[in-house]
């Protein structure tokens, strides 16, 4: 027989872990997504510049 209290305990632990992981991902995305987009834009700009402009030689 399965003890219902043990099942509830493991279900509670699983749901707590799942919910806290989702919350952490949401917080990190809100905090770091603007910085990631800014770095991607700077990287895209540097790709569009000719090689001579990037190295400083002409």
C-alpha positions as CSV (number, residue, x, y, z in Angstrom):
1,X,0.0,0.0,0.0
2,X,1.1,3.5,-0.8
3,X,1.1,5.9,2.1
4,X,-0.9,9.0,1.0
5,X,1.2,11.2,3.4
6,X,4.4,10.3,1.6
7,X,2.8,10.9,-1.7
8,X,1.7,14.4,-0.6
9,X,5.1,15.1,0.8
10,X,6.9,14.3,-2.5
11,X,4.3,16.1,-4.5
12,X,4.8,19.2,-2.3
13,X,8.5,19.0,-2.8
14,X,8.2,18.6,-6.5
15,X,5.8,21.5,-6.9
16,X,7.8,23.8,-4.7
17,X,11.0,23.1,-6.7
18,X,9.1,23.6,-10.0
19,X,7.5,26.9,-8.9
20,X,10.7,28.3,-7.4
21,X,12.6,27.4,-10.6
22,X,10.1,29.2,-12.8
23,X,10.2,32.3,-10.5
24,X,14.0,32.4,-10.7
25,X,14.0,32.1,-14.5
26,X,11.4,35.0,-14.7
27,X,13.5,37.2,-12.4
28,X,16.7,36.5,-14.3
29,X,15.1,37.1,-17.7
30,X,13.7,40.5,-16.5
31,X,17.1,41.5,-15.0
32,X,19.5,40.4,-17.7
33,X,17.5,40.4,-21.0
34,X,18.1,44.1,-21.7
35,X,21.8,43.6,-21.1
36,X,21.9,40.6,-23.4
37,X,20.0,42.5,-26.2
38,X,22.4,45.4,-25.9
39,X,25.4,43.1,-26.2
40,X,23.9,41.4,-29.2
41,X,23.2,44.8,-30.9
42,X,26.9,45.8,-30.3
43,X,28.1,42.5,-31.7
44,X,25.9,43.0,-34.7
45,X,27.3,46.5,-35.2
46,X,30.8,45.2,-35.1
47,X,30.0,42.5,-37.7
48,X,28.7,45.2,-40.0
49,X,31.9,47.3,-39.8
50,X,34.6,46.6,-42.3
51,X,37.7,44.8,-41.0
52,X,39.9,47.9,-41.3
53,X,37.7,49.9,-39.1
54,X,37.6,47.3,-36.4
55,X,41.3,46.8,-36.2
56,X,42.1,50.6,-36.3
57,X,44.2,50.3,-39.4
58,X,43.5,51.7,-42.8
